[in-house]
Amino acid sequence: MDICGMCNRESVLQNSHAIPDSVFKKILRSNSGKAIVVPSGGRDPIHYSSDSWDTNLLCSDCESLLNSLYEGYSLRVLRGSVGGVRRHDLGVTFSGIDPCRLASFFISVFWRAANSKHSSYGKVYIPEPWNGEIRDYLLKNTPIPINLVTVQISRLIDRTPKNGFTLRSLKSVVMSPFFRKHKYGKYSFCFVFEGFFVEIFTPGLTYSLRRRAGVILKDKRVLMVPYLDIFDVPEIVDALVKGYGKYLDGDITFKD
């Protein structure tokens, strides 16, 4: 028997996903069961893959707990089937949401990625005691203090006049998470999925910085998610440039 990464009990571990399996399945269904992977660095070639970045991490009870408490609800919010959604010139406004539940979903993705052994999550890390504290908050379904972890989200768009990425195509982009180092010892970890750019700060943002658009606040049931041009994210641009360079070099394979 192995040890569950969340409840620490001996159990048969499940194939656990950080970025939800349903996100990958949605992409794979539209691409004949495979997705195109463009590595952001190193010597890995461009390739097709059906890998959904899962590893053995949680027992069935903890896996079901996170999925039922956070994942299902939050994906319905992001996909517009729960609460109100209004698109406007500045971004997308979600109303009537449960902000604590939505924030905990993104933090659960962050926590699972940090504790996953899959190479795609190799740059995600949570030091102790924060790793254990976040685990306990998630396990007990308790709101996670915003000064411990702050979540900020943006809706990706491409403002290129012609032949740019459509909103539909941006929803099919999944990148390996990466980190940013900020002043005063703070780090953020960035995820891209479902057409959103998610930045998670630990320790959390200061009070003044929490006023930014897209920051999820526990007492605000209305969330304005600003647009973010994909070409304004240096890490995404770098991945696209390197991927295109590999394409020109003929460094492309088609494998599982």
TORKE-298105 format. One record per residue: x, y, z of N, C-alpha, C in turn. Coordinates in steps of 0.05 Angstrom, whole numbers, plus 32768, in hexadecimal, padded with zeros to 4 digits. Atoms other than C-alpha are relative to their C-alpha. Layout:
BEGIN
  n_c1  n_c2  n_c3  ca_c1  ca_c2  ca_c3  c_c1  c_c2  c_c3
     X     Y     Z      X      Y      Z     X     Y     Z
...
// end
This chain:
BEGIN
  n_c1  n_c2  n_c3  ca_c1  ca_c2  ca_c3  c_c1  c_c2  c_c3
  8011  7FE8  8000   8000   8000   8000  8012  8019  8000
  7FF2  7FE6  8000   8016   8047   7FF2  7FF2  8013  8013
  800B  7FEC  7FEE   8009   8086   801B  7FF4  8016  7FF0
  800F  7FEB  800D   7FD5   80B8   8004  800E  801B  8006
  7FF2  7FE6  7FFD   7FF5   80FD   7FF9  7FF0  8014  800F
  8011  7FEC  7FF2   7FBA   8120   801A  7FF9  7FF7  801C
  8009  8009  7FE5   7F9E   80F6   8054  8016  7FF0  800F
  7FEA  800E  7FF5   7FE0   80D1   8060  7FF9  7FE4  800A
  8008  801B  7FF9   7FBC   808E   8066  8009  7FEC  7FEB
  7FF9  8014  8013   7FD1   804D   8046  7FE8  7FFA  7FEE
  8016  8004  8013   7FA8   8042   8007  800B  7FF9  7FE5
  7FFA  8003  801D   7FA7   802E   7FBE  7FFE  801C  7FF4
  8000  7FE5  800B   7FB9   806F   7F9B  7FF3  8001  7FE4
  800E  7FFC  801A   7F91   808A   7F60  8012  800F  7FED
  7FF2  7FEF  8014   7FA9   80A9   7F1F  7FF5  801D  8004
  8009  7FE6  7FF9   7FA4   80F0   7F39  800A  8015  7FEC
  7FFA  7FEA  8012   7FA2   812E   7F0D  8001  801B  8010
  7FFF  7FE5  7FF5   7FB7   8175   7F21  7FED  8011  7FEF
  8013  7FF4  8014   7F9A   8198   7EE4  7FEB  7FEA  7FFA
  8014  8016  8001   7F57   8172   7EE0  8001  7FEF  7FE7
  8001  8013  8016   7F52   8135   7EB5  7FEB  8009  7FEB
  8015  7FF8  8013   7F12   8151   7E96  800A  8016  7FED
  7FF4  7FEB  8012   7F3B   818C   7E7A  800F  7FF2  7FE9
  7FF2  800F  8014   7F68   815B   7E56  7FED  7FF1  7FED
  8013  800F  8010   7F2E   8130   7E3F  7FF2  8012  7FEC
  800E  7FEE  8012   7F0B   816C   7E21  8012  8007  7FE8
  7FED  7FFA  8015   7F4A   817D   7DF9  8004  7FE8  7FEE
  7FFA  8018  800F   7F58   8136   7DE5  7FE9  7FF7  7FEE
  8017  8007  8010   7F11   812A   7DCD  7FFF  800F  7FE5
  8001  7FEF  8018   7F18   8163   7D9B  8019  7FFC  7FEE
  7FE8  8005  8010   7F5C   8149   7D82  8006  7FE3  7FFD
  7FFD  801D  8005   7F50   80FF   7D75  8010  7FF2  8015
  7FF4  800E  7FE9   7F68   80EB   7DBA  801C  8008  8007
  7FE5  7FF8  7FFA   7FAA   8110   7DB9  8002  801F  7FFF
  7FFB  7FE3  8000   7FC4   8156   7DC6  801D  8005  7FF6
  7FE5  7FF8  8009   8000   817A   7DA8  800E  800D  8018
  7FF0  7FF5  7FEA   8035   8187   7DDD  8018  800F  7FF5
  7FE9  7FEF  8009   8066   81C1   7DD1  8010  8006  8019
  7FF0  7FFB  7FE8   809C   81BD   7E07  800C  801B  7FFF
  7FF6  7FE5  7FFF   80B5   8200   7E1E  801E  8002  8000
  7FE3  7FFF  8000   80FE   81ED   7E22  800C  7FE5  7FFE
  7FF2  801A  8001   8132   81B7   7E20  8000  7FF5  7FE4
  7FFD  800D  801A   813A   8185   7DE8  7FE8  7FF0  7FF8
  8018  8010  8007   80F6   8165   7DE9  7FF3  800A  7FE7
  800C  7FF8  8019   80D5   8166   7DA5  7FE2  8006  8003
  801D  7FFE  8001   808E   817C   7D94  7FF5  7FE4  7FFB
  800B  801A  8004   8062   813F   7D99  7FE3  7FFF  8007
  801B  8006  7FF8   801C   8124   7D9E  8001  7FF0  801A
  8001  800F  7FE7   8009   8109   7DE3  7FE3  7FFD  800A
  801A  8003  7FF3   7FCD   80EC   7E07  8004  8000  801E
  7FFA  7FFF  7FE3   7FEF   80F5   7E4B  7FF0  8016  800D
  800F  7FEC  7FF1   7FC3   8119   7E7D  800E  8008  801B
  7FEF  7FF7  7FEA   7FFC   8124   7EAF  7FF7  7FF6  801C
  8009  800C  7FE7   7FE1   80F5   7EE5  8016  7FEF  800D
  7FEE  8011  7FF0   8009   80D2   7F1C  7FF0  7FF5  8017
  800C  800B  7FE9   7FF7   80A7   7F57  8005  8012  8018
  7FFC  7FED  7FEB   7FEC   80D9   7F8F  7FEC  7FFD  8017
  8015  8000  7FEC   7FA9   80D4   7FB3  7FF0  7FE6  8002
  8012  8016  7FFD   7F7C   809E   7FCF  7FE5  8007  7FF3
  801A  7FFB  800D   7F36   8096   7FB1  7FEF  8014  800F
  8010  7FEE  7FF0   7F15   80BB   7FEB  8009  801D  7FFC
  7FF6  7FE4  8002   7F42   80F9   7FE6  7FFD  800A  7FE3
  8004  7FF9  801C   7F3E   80F8   7F9A  7FE3  8009  7FFC
  801C  7FF9  8003   7EF2   80F8   7F9D  7FF9  8019  8010
  8005  7FE8  7FF0   7EF3   812D   7FD4  8007  8019  7FF0
  7FF8  7FE8  800E   7F1A   8160   7FAB  7FEF  8004  7FE7
  8010  7FFD  8018   7EF3   8151   7F6C  7FE4  800A  8006
  801B  7FF9  7FFA   7EAF   8157   7F8D  7FFE  801C  800D
  8002  7FE7  7FF2   7EBE   8193   7FB9  8008  8018  7FEE
  7FF4  7FE9  800E   7EE6   81BE   7F88  7FFF  7FFE  7FE1
  7FFB  8002  801D   7EF2   81A4   7F42  7FE7  8002  7FEF
  8018  8000  8010   7EAD   8196   7F27  7FF2  801B  7FFF
  800D  7FE6  7FFE   7E8F   81D6   7F40  800F  8016  7FF1
  7FF0  7FEA  800B   7EC8   8203   7F2A  8002  7FFE  7FE2
  7FFF  8002  801D   7ECD   81E7   7EE3  7FE5  8009  7FF4
  801A  7FF7  800A   7E82   81F4   7EDB  7FFF  801F  8001
  7FFF  7FE3  7FFF   7E8E   823C   7EF1  8010  800B  7FE9
  7FEE  7FF6  8016   7EC8   8246   7EC0  7FF4  7FFB  7FE5
  800C  8006  801A   7E9F   8227   7E88  7FE5  800D  7FFD
  8018  7FF0  8002   7E64   8254   7E97  7FE6  7FF3  8006
  8019  800E  7FFB   7E31   8221   7EAF  7FF6  8004  801D
  8008  7FFA  7FE4   7E2E   823A   7EF8  8004  801E  8004
  7FFF  7FE4  7FFB   7E1F   8281   7F0C  7FFC  8010  7FE6
  8003  7FEF  8018   7E1D   82BC   7EDC  801B  8006  7FF3
  7FE8  7FF9  800F   7E50   82CC   7EA6  7FFA  8017  7FED
  8003  7FE9  8012   7E57   830F   7E83  801B  8007  7FF4
  7FE8  7FF8  800E   7E8B   831D   7E4E  7FFE  801D  7FF7
  8000  7FE3  8007   7E9F   8365   7E42  801C  8007  7FF6
  7FE7  7FF7  800C   7ED9   838F   7E27  8018  7FFA  8012
  7FEA  8003  7FEE   7F04   8386   7E65  8006  7FE3  8008
  7FFC  801C  7FF8   7EFA   833C   7E71  7FE6  7FF1  8003
  8017  8010  7FFA   7EC8   830B   7E8D  7FF9  8002  801D
  8009  7FFE  7FE4   7E9F   8315   7ECC  7FEE  7FE9  8008
  800F  8017  7FF5   7E86   82D9   7EF4  7FF1  800A  8018
  8010  7FF7  7FE9   7E4E   82E6   7F25  7FF2  7FE8  800D
  800D  8015  7FF2   7E2C   82BC   7F5A  8011  7FE8  8005
  7FED  8017  7FFC   7E6A   8291   7F66  8006  7FFC  801E
  7FF5  8005  7FE6   7E85   8271   7FA5  801E  8004  7FFF
  7FE4  7FF9  8004   7EC9   8293   7FA8  8013  7FEE  800F
  7FEE  8012  7FF1   7EE7   8266   7FDE  8003  7FE5  7FF2
  7FFF  801A  800E   7ED5   8228   7FB8  8010  8002  7FE6
  7FF1  7FFC  8019   7EF1   8244   7F77  801E  8003  8006
  7FE4  7FFD  7FF9   7F32   825A   7F98  800C  7FE6  8009
  7FF6  8019  7FF6   7F39   8217   7FBB  8005  7FEC  7FE9
  7FFC  8011  8018   7F32   81F4   7F77  801C  8006  7FF4
  7FE6  7FFA  800C   7F6D   821A   7F5A  8017  7FF9  8012
  7FEB  8007  7FED   7F95   8210   7F99  8004  7FE2  8001
  7FFD  801E  8000   7F86   81C5   7F97  800F  7FF7  7FE7
  7FF0  8006  8018   7FA2   81C3   7F50  801D  8006  8005
  7FE5  7FF8  7FF8   7FDF   81E8   7F6A  800D  7FEC  8012
  7FF6  8013  7FEC   7FE7   81B9   7FA5  8006  7FE5  7FF3
  7FFB  801A  800C   7FDF   817A   7F7C  8018  8001  7FEC
  7FEA  7FFD  8012   8010   8194   7F48  801B  7FFF  800F
  7FE7  7FFE  7FF0   8044   81A3   7F7E  8007  7FE5  800B
  7FFB  801A  7FF4   803D   815C   7F9A  8000  7FE9  7FEC
  8000  8014  8015   8039   8138   7F57  801D  7FF9  7FF9
  7FE5  8008  800A   8074   8111   7F3C  8002  8001  7FE2
  7FFF  7FFE  801D   8062   811F   7EF4  8013  8016  7FF8
  7FEC  7FEC  8008   8099   8144   7ECF  7FF4  801A  7FF7
  800C  7FE7  8009   8068   8177   7EB3  7FFB  8014  8017
  8004  7FEF  7FE8   805F   8192   7EFA  801A  8004  800F
  7FE7  7FFF  7FF3   80A9   8192   7F09  8009  801B  800B
  7FF9  7FE5  7FF7   80AD   81DE   7F13  7FED  800A  8016
  8013  7FF7  7FEB   8074   81E1   7F47  8009  7FF5  801B
  7FF5  8008  7FE5   808A   81DF   7F90  7FF3  8011  8015
  800A  7FF2  7FE8   806B   81F1   7FD3  8011  7FF7  8018
  7FF0  8008  7FE9   809B   81F2   800E  7FEF  7FFB  8019
  800D  8003  7FE6   8088   81DC   8054  8006  8019  8010
  8018  800E  7FF8   8063   81EE   807E  7FE8  8006  7FEF
  8017  7FF8  8010   8037   820D   8048  7FF3  7FE8  7FF2
  800A  8017  800E   8030   81CB   8022  7FEC  7FF1  8012
  8011  800E  7FED   8013   81A9   8060  7FE8  8010  8008
  8016  7FEF  7FF9   7FE8   81E4   8072  7FEA  8000  7FEB
  8013  8000  8017   7FC8   81E7   802D  7FF1  7FE5  7FFF
  800C  801A  8001   7FBC   819C   802E  7FEA  7FFD  8016
  8013  8002  7FEA   7F98   81A1   8071  7FE7  8011  7FFB
  8017  7FEF  8007   7F6C   81DB   805A  7FEE  7FF2  7FEB
  800F  800E  8015   7F58   81B4   801C  7FF1  7FE8  800A
  800B  8019  7FF5   7F4B   8174   8042  7FE8  8006  8011
  8015  7FF9  7FED   7F1F   8197   8075  7FEB  8012  7FF3
  8012  7FEF  800E   7EFB   81C1   8040  7FFD  801B  800F
  7FFF  7FE6  7FF2   7F0F   8201   8065  800C  8015  7FEE
  7FF5  7FEA  8011   7F1A   8244   8041  801E  8004  8006
  7FE3  7FFC  7FFE   7F64   824E   8034  8007  801D  8003
  7FFA  7FE4  7FFC   7F7F   8290   8050  800D  800C  7FE7
  7FF5  7FF3  8018   7F8E   82C1   8018  801C  800A  8003
  7FE4  7FF8  7FFC   7FCE   82D6   8039  8013  7FE8  7FFF
  7FF0  8018  8004   7FE6   828E   8033  8002  7FFA  7FE2
  8001  8004  801D   7FD1   8285   7FEA  7FEC  8013  7FF3
  8012  7FEF  800E   7FB3   82B7   7FBA  7FFE  7FF7  7FE3
  8005  8009  801B   7F94   82A4   7F77  7FF7  8017  7FEF
  8008  7FEB  8013   7F90   82D4   7F3C  7FFD  7FF2  7FE4
  8004  800D  801A   7F72   82BF   7EF9  7FFA  8015  7FEB
  8005  7FEF  8017   7F6F   82DF   7EB4  7FF5  7FEF  7FE9
  800A  800F  8018   7F4B   82CB   7E73  8012  8006  7FE9
  7FED  7FFC  8017   7F7C   82C0   7E3A  7FF1  8007  7FE7
  800A  7FF8  801A   7F6F   82E2   7DF8  8018  8004  7FEE
  7FEB  7FF9  8013   7F96   82F0   7DB9  7FF5  8018  7FF0
  8009  7FE8  800E   7F8F   8337   7D9E  800D  8004  7FE5
  7FF4  7FFF  801A   7FB6   8327   7D5F  7FEA  8005  7FEB
  8016  7FF9  8012   7F8C   8347   7D26  7FF7  7FE9  7FEE
  8008  8016  8013   7F8F   830A   7CF7  8010  7FE7  8008
  7FF4  801A  7FFC   7F9E   82C0   7CFE  800B  7FFB  801C
  7FF8  8005  7FE5   7FA4   82C2   7D49  7FF2  7FE9  800C
  800D  8015  7FF1   7F8E   8291   7D7E  7FE3  8008  8005
  801C  7FFA  7FF9   7F42   828D   7D85  7FFC  7FF8  801D
  8007  8008  7FE5   7F21   8287   7DC9  7FFE  7FE2  8003
  8003  801E  7FFF   7F11   823F   7DB8  801B  7FF2  8001
  7FE6  800D  8001   7F58   822E   7DA7  8010  8005  801A
  7FF2  7FFA  7FE7   7F73   8250   7DE7  7FF6  7FED  8016
  800A  8013  7FEB   7F46   8221   7E10  800D  7FE5  7FFD
  7FF2  801A  8005   7F6F   81E7   7DF2  801D  8001  8008
  7FE4  7FFD  7FF8   7FB1   8202   7E0C  8004  7FF8  801D
  7FF8  8007  7FE5   7FCF   81E0   7E48  801F  8000  8001
  7FE3  7FFE  7FFE   8016   81F1   7E5D  800A  7FF5  801B
  7FF4  8008  7FE6   8044   81D4   7E92  8002  8019  8011
  7FFF  7FE9  7FEE   803E   8203   7ECE  801D  800A  8003
  7FE6  7FF4  7FFB   8077   8233   7EDA  7FFE  8013  8017
  8000  7FEE  7FE8   808C   8261   7F13  800D  801A  7FF9
  7FF4  7FE5  8002   809E   82AA   7F1A  800A  8007  801C
  7FF6  7FF6  7FE7   80C9   82C8   7F51  7FFB  801E  8002
  8007  7FE4  7FFC   80B1   830B   7F6D  8011  800B  8017
  7FF1  7FF3  7FEA   80CD   833D   7F9E  7FF7  7FF5  801B
  8006  8007  7FE4   80CE   8330   7FE9  7FFB  7FE2  8004
  8002  801C  7FFB   80D5   82E5   7FE2  7FE7  7FF2  7FF8
  8019  800D  8009   8092   82D7   7FC1  8004  7FF3  7FE6
  8000  800F  8019   8087   82A5   7F8A  7FE3  7FFE  7FF6
  801A  8007  800B   804D   829A   7F5B  8004  7FE8  7FED
  8000  8017  8012   803D   825B   7F34  7FE9  8004  7FEC
  8013  7FF9  8015   8019   8262   7EF1  7FF7  7FE7  7FF1
  800C  8016  800E   7FE9   8232   7ED0  7FF0  800B  7FE9
  8010  7FF8  8017   7FC7   8235   7E8C  7FEE  7FE8  7FF9
  8013  8015  8009   7F88   820C   7E7F  7FE4  800C  7FFF
  801C  7FF7  8004   7F3F   8215   7E69  7FFF  801D  7FF6
  7FFF  7FE5  800A   7F54   8257   7E48  8006  8015  8015
  7FFA  7FED  7FEB   7F68   8277   7E8A  801E  7FFE  8007
  7FE6  7FFE  7FF4   7FAB   828E   7EA5  7FFD  8003  801E
  8004  8001  7FE3   7FAE   827D   7EEF  801B  8004  800D
  7FE7  7FFB  7FF1   7FE3   829B   7F1C  7FFA  7FFE  801E
  8004  8006  7FE4   7FE9   8282   7F63  8018  8009  8010
  7FEA  7FF3  7FF1   8012   82AA   7F95  8002  7FF3  801C
  7FFB  800A  7FE5   8031   828C   7FD3  801B  800A  800A
  8016  7FF7  7FF0   8037   82AD   8004  7FED  8011  7FF0
  8014  7FF1  800F   7FF8   82D2   7FF0  8007  801E  7FFC
  7FFB  7FE4  8006   7FF5   8319   7FD5  7FF8  8011  8018
  8006  7FED  7FEB   7FF4   8354   8004  7FE4  800C  7FFB
  801B  7FF5  8002   7FB2   8378   8011  7FFD  8012  7FE8
  8003  7FED  8016   7FBF   83AF   7FDE  8001  7FF2  7FE4
  7FFE  800E  801A   7FD1   837E   7FA6  7FE8  7FEE  7FFB
  8018  8011  8004   7F92   8355   7FB2  7FEA  800F  7FF2
  8014  7FF1  800E   7F6B   838D   7F91  8002  7FFD  7FE2
  7FFD  8005  801D   7F84   8376   7F4D  7FE8  7FF2  7FF5
  8015  800F  800D   7F50   835F   7F1C  8008  7FE3  7FFD
  7FFC  801C  8003   7F49   8314   7F1B  8008  7FF2  8019
  7FF9  800D  7FE7   7F5E   8308   7F63  7FE6  7FF5  800D
  8018  800C  7FF4   7F2C   82D8   7F85  8000  8007  801E
  8004  7FF8  7FE4   7F14   82F6   7FC7  7FE9  7FF1  800C
  8014  8012  7FF4   7EED   82CB   7FF8  7FE5  800D  8005
  8019  7FF2  7FFB   7EB8   8301   8004  7FF3  800C  7FE8
  800A  7FF5  8019   7EAB   8312   7FBB  7FF4  7FEB  7FEE
  800D  8014  8011   7E78   82E9   7F95  7FFF  8008  7FE3
  7FFD  7FF7  801C   7E86   8312   7F56  801E  8002  7FFA
  7FE3  8001  8007   7EC9   8307   7F33  8003  800A  7FE4
  7FFA  7FF5  801B   7EE1   8332   7EF9  801B  7FF5  7FF8
  7FE7  800D  800A   7F15   830A   7ED2  8009  8010  7FE7
  7FF7  7FEF  8016   7F3D   8339   7EA5  800B  7FEF  7FE9
  7FF3  800C  8017   7F54   8328   7E5F  801E  8003  8003
  7FE3  8000  8001   7F9E   8317   7E57  8009  7FF6  7FE5
  7FF6  8008  801B   7FBE   8316   7E12  8015  7FEA  8004
  7FED  8016  7FFE   7FE3   82D5   7E09  801D  8008  7FFA
  7FE6  7FF6  8006   801D   82FC   7DEC  800B  8014  8014
  7FF6  7FF0  7FE9   8023   8325   7E2C  800A  7FEE  8016
  7FF6  8013  7FEC   8038   82E6   7E52  801B  7FF6  7FF5
  7FE6  8007  800B   8084   82E0   7E46  8005  7FE2  7FFF
  7FFA  801C  7FFF   8086   8297   7E5A  7FF1  7FF0  7FEA
  800F  800D  8016   8050   8284   7E27  800D  8007  7FE6
  7FF3  7FF8  8018   8072   82AC   7DF1  8019  7FF0  7FFC
  7FE7  800F  8001   80B4   8289   7E01  7FFA  7FE3  7FF7
  8007  801B  8007   8092   8245   7DFC  7FF8  7FFE  7FE2
  8008  8000  801C   8072   8257   7DB9  8017  8004  7FED
  7FE9  7FFB  8011   80B3   8272   7D9C  8012  7FE7  7FFE
  7FEF  8018  8000   80DB   8235   7DB2  7FF3  7FE9  7FF1
  800F  8015  800E   80A5   8206   7D99  8001  8004  7FE2
  8000  7FFA  801D   80A3   8229   7D55  801D  7FFB  7FF5
  7FE5  8005  8008   80EF   8225   7D52  8005  7FE2  7FFB
  7FFD  801D  8003   80EC   81DA   7D5C  7FF2  7FF6  7FE8
  800F  8008  8018   80B8   81D5   7D26  8011  8006  7FE7
  7FEF  7FF9  8017   80E6   81FA   7CF5  8018  7FEE  7FFD
  7FE9  8012  8001   811F   81CD   7D08  7FF9  7FE3  7FF9
  8009  801B  8006   80F5   8190   7CF9  8000  7FEE  8018
  7FFF  8010  7FE8   80F8   817A   7D41  7FE5  7FFA  800A
  801C  8007  7FF9   80B3   815C   7D43  7FFC  7FE2  7FFD
  8006  801C  8002   809C   8116   7D51  7FE2  7FFC  8007
  801B  8006  7FFA   8059   80F4   7D58  7FFF  7FE6  8010
  7FFE  8017  7FEF   8057   80C6   7D93  7FEC  8003  8017
  8011  7FFF  7FE8   802D   80B4   7DD0  8011  8008  8018
// end
